Amino acid sequence: MPAIDYLAKFEPGHLLGDGSLEQGVEDMSWVNWANQEMLMIMSKWCEFLFWTSLSRFCRSSGLARPAPCDKAAAEAGKAATLALLDESEAAIKDSKFLVGESFTIADIFVISRGLE
């Protein structure tokens, strides 16, 4: 993250919103949220999806089956992920971007973490 922060400061007024301290702090808040809250919640569901694919691959390749995955935890992760996305969407429903009036580092991180 230090490299991203450096690049954002290299050309102020673009990746950190309008260059103000307030928008910079709000951008970094979204970045931290994406890295900590969002990624951790979504990983509970994605772990099960990955395990399911790995299990199929092992079975079709004649390899040993991977350790069992907790399906109940995956279902809870799915529910938490969908709730998180609903809350996030409601919080920004009247905005085109997460911070300010242009695409910022906050948008990049939330989108990229959602795609991981």
C-alpha atoms as a printed R data frame, in Angstrom:
    type eleno elety resid chain resno       x       y       z
1   ATOM     1    CA   MET     A     1   0.000   0.000   0.000
2   ATOM     2    CA   PRO     A     2   2.865   2.496   0.484
3   ATOM     3    CA   ALA     A     3   3.530   2.398  -3.268
4   ATOM     4    CA   ILE     A     4  -0.111   3.177  -4.063
5   ATOM     5    CA   ASP     A     5  -0.115   5.999  -1.526
6   ATOM     6    CA   TYR     A     6   3.085   7.384  -3.082
7   ATOM     7    CA   LEU     A     7   1.639   7.254  -6.600
8   ATOM     8    CA   ALA     A     8  -1.560   8.906  -5.440
9   ATOM     9    CA   LYS     A     9   0.406  11.762  -3.876
10  ATOM    10    CA   PHE     A    10   2.625  12.054  -6.959
11  ATOM    11    CA   GLU     A    11  -0.253  13.549  -8.916
12  ATOM    12    CA   PRO     A    12  -2.590  15.159  -6.380
13  ATOM    13    CA   GLY     A    13  -6.104  15.905  -7.428
14  ATOM    14    CA   HIS     A    14  -6.564  12.616  -9.238
15  ATOM    15    CA   LEU     A    15  -6.311   9.418  -7.235
16  ATOM    16    CA   LEU     A    16  -6.879  11.182  -3.899
17  ATOM    17    CA   GLY     A    17  -9.920  13.148  -4.995
18  ATOM    18    CA   ASP     A    18  -9.550  16.911  -5.064
19  ATOM    19    CA   GLY     A    19  -6.253  16.802  -3.177
20  ATOM    20    CA   SER     A    20  -7.770  17.998   0.100
21  ATOM    21    CA   LEU     A    21  -6.833  16.369   3.373
22  ATOM    22    CA   GLU     A    22 -10.472  15.381   3.951
23  ATOM    23    CA   GLN     A    23 -10.809  13.490   0.692
24  ATOM    24    CA   GLY     A    24  -7.377  11.919   1.116
25  ATOM    25    CA   VAL     A    25  -8.385  10.603   4.527
26  ATOM    26    CA   GLU     A    26 -11.715   9.362   3.195
27  ATOM    27    CA   ASP     A    27  -9.935   7.594   0.321
28  ATOM    28    CA   MET     A    28  -7.515   5.875   2.713
29  ATOM    29    CA   SER     A    29 -10.439   4.903   4.932
30  ATOM    30    CA   TRP     A    30 -12.096   3.106   2.008
31  ATOM    31    CA   VAL     A    31  -8.775   1.464   1.085
32  ATOM    32    CA   ASN     A    32  -8.341   0.156   4.636
33  ATOM    33    CA   TRP     A    33 -11.957  -1.023   4.732
34  ATOM    34    CA   ALA     A    34 -11.492  -2.925   1.456
35  ATOM    35    CA   ASN     A    35  -8.265  -4.522   2.686
36  ATOM    36    CA   GLN     A    36  -9.531  -5.499   6.116
37  ATOM    37    CA   GLU     A    37 -13.313  -5.745   6.383
38  ATOM    38    CA   MET     A    38 -14.353  -6.538   2.846
39  ATOM    39    CA   LEU     A    39 -11.559  -8.961   2.017
40  ATOM    40    CA   MET     A    40 -11.923 -10.912   5.268
41  ATOM    41    CA   ILE     A    41 -15.701 -11.275   4.989
42  ATOM    42    CA   MET     A    42 -15.662 -12.233   1.313
43  ATOM    43    CA   SER     A    43 -12.831 -14.741   1.799
44  ATOM    44    CA   LYS     A    44 -15.049 -16.935   4.006
45  ATOM    45    CA   TRP     A    45 -17.379 -17.564   1.079
46  ATOM    46    CA   CYS     A    46 -14.687 -17.686  -1.597
47  ATOM    47    CA   GLU     A    47 -12.686 -20.247   0.366
48  ATOM    48    CA   PHE     A    48 -15.544 -22.722  -0.041
49  ATOM    49    CA   LEU     A    49 -15.890 -21.970  -3.768
50  ATOM    50    CA   PHE     A    50 -12.155 -22.532  -4.224
51  ATOM    51    CA   TRP     A    51 -12.276 -25.737  -2.159
52  ATOM    52    CA   THR     A    52 -15.154 -27.078  -4.286
53  ATOM    53    CA   SER     A    53 -13.196 -26.491  -7.505
54  ATOM    54    CA   LEU     A    54 -10.026 -27.977  -6.018
55  ATOM    55    CA   SER     A    55 -11.935 -31.021  -4.813
56  ATOM    56    CA   ARG     A    56 -13.358 -31.624  -8.311
57  ATOM    57    CA   PHE     A    57  -9.921 -31.224  -9.857
58  ATOM    58    CA   CYS     A    58  -8.355 -33.680  -7.402
59  ATOM    59    CA   ARG     A    59 -11.122 -36.210  -7.984
60  ATOM    60    CA   SER     A    60 -10.800 -35.982 -11.790
61  ATOM    61    CA   SER     A    61  -6.983 -36.144 -11.623
62  ATOM    62    CA   GLY     A    62  -6.800 -39.062  -9.216
63  ATOM    63    CA   LEU     A    63  -5.144 -36.928  -6.538
64  ATOM    64    CA   ALA     A    64  -5.852 -37.101  -2.829
65  ATOM    65    CA   ARG     A    65  -8.911 -35.149  -1.780
66  ATOM    66    CA   PRO     A    66  -8.151 -31.891   0.069
67  ATOM    67    CA   ALA     A    67  -9.013 -31.477   3.740
68  ATOM    68    CA   PRO     A    68 -12.736 -30.977   4.319
69  ATOM    69    CA   CYS     A    69 -14.151 -27.473   4.231
70  ATOM    70    CA   ASP     A    70 -16.686 -26.170   6.734
71  ATOM    71    CA   LYS     A    71 -19.820 -25.707   4.623
72  ATOM    72    CA   ALA     A    72 -21.707 -23.984   7.443
73  ATOM    73    CA   ALA     A    73 -18.936 -21.389   7.737
74  ATOM    74    CA   ALA     A    74 -19.046 -20.895   3.963
75  ATOM    75    CA   GLU     A    75 -22.819 -20.336   4.054
76  ATOM    76    CA   ALA     A    76 -22.372 -17.831   6.872
77  ATOM    77    CA   GLY     A    77 -19.644 -16.151   4.808
78  ATOM    78    CA   LYS     A    78 -21.962 -15.977   1.817
79  ATOM    79    CA   ALA     A    79 -24.709 -14.380   3.892
80  ATOM    80    CA   ALA     A    80 -22.240 -11.917   5.429
81  ATOM    81    CA   THR     A    81 -20.828 -11.056   1.986
82  ATOM    82    CA   LEU     A    82 -24.253 -10.378   0.501
83  ATOM    83    CA   ALA     A    83 -25.232  -8.282   3.538
84  ATOM    84    CA   LEU     A    84 -21.974  -6.327   3.275
85  ATOM    85    CA   LEU     A    85 -22.567  -5.641  -0.405
86  ATOM    86    CA   ASP     A    86 -26.159  -4.536   0.261
87  ATOM    87    CA   GLU     A    87 -25.020  -2.159   3.013
88  ATOM    88    CA   SER     A    88 -22.224  -0.785   0.827
89  ATOM    89    CA   GLU     A    89 -24.554  -0.244  -2.099
90  ATOM    90    CA   ALA     A    90 -27.078   1.547   0.115
91  ATOM    91    CA   ALA     A    91 -24.340   3.802   1.511
92  ATOM    92    CA   ILE     A    92 -23.290   5.011  -1.938
93  ATOM    93    CA   LYS     A    93 -26.583   4.800  -3.849
94  ATOM    94    CA   ASP     A    94 -26.685   8.519  -4.611
95  ATOM    95    CA   SER     A    95 -23.018   8.759  -5.625
96  ATOM    96    CA   LYS     A    96 -21.241   7.884  -8.817
97  ATOM    97    CA   PHE     A    97 -17.911   7.470  -6.985
98  ATOM    98    CA   LEU     A    98 -16.981   6.493  -3.434
99  ATOM    99    CA   VAL     A    99 -15.195   9.776  -2.687
100 ATOM   100    CA   GLY     A   100 -15.831  13.094  -4.361
101 ATOM   101    CA   GLU     A   101 -16.761  13.665  -7.970
102 ATOM   102    CA   SER     A   102 -14.117  11.546  -9.711
103 ATOM   103    CA   PHE     A   103 -12.593   8.073  -9.802
104 ATOM   104    CA   THR     A   104 -10.109   7.717  -6.923
105 ATOM   105    CA   ILE     A   105  -7.908   5.158  -5.231
106 ATOM   106    CA   ALA     A   106 -10.907   4.201  -3.080
107 ATOM   107    CA   ASP     A   107 -12.807   3.005  -6.147
108 ATOM   108    CA   ILE     A   108  -9.776   1.069  -7.365
109 ATOM   109    CA   PHE     A   109  -9.323  -0.814  -4.094
110 ATOM   110    CA   VAL     A   110 -12.978  -1.639  -3.497
111 ATOM   111    CA   ILE     A   111 -13.386  -2.909  -7.055
112 ATOM   112    CA   SER     A   112 -10.132  -4.883  -7.025
113 ATOM   113    CA   ARG     A   113 -10.846  -6.510  -3.666
114 ATOM   114    CA   GLY     A   114 -14.296  -7.469  -4.857
115 ATOM   115    CA   LEU     A   115 -12.763  -9.207  -7.857
116 ATOM   116    CA   GLU     A   116 -10.123 -11.133  -5.916
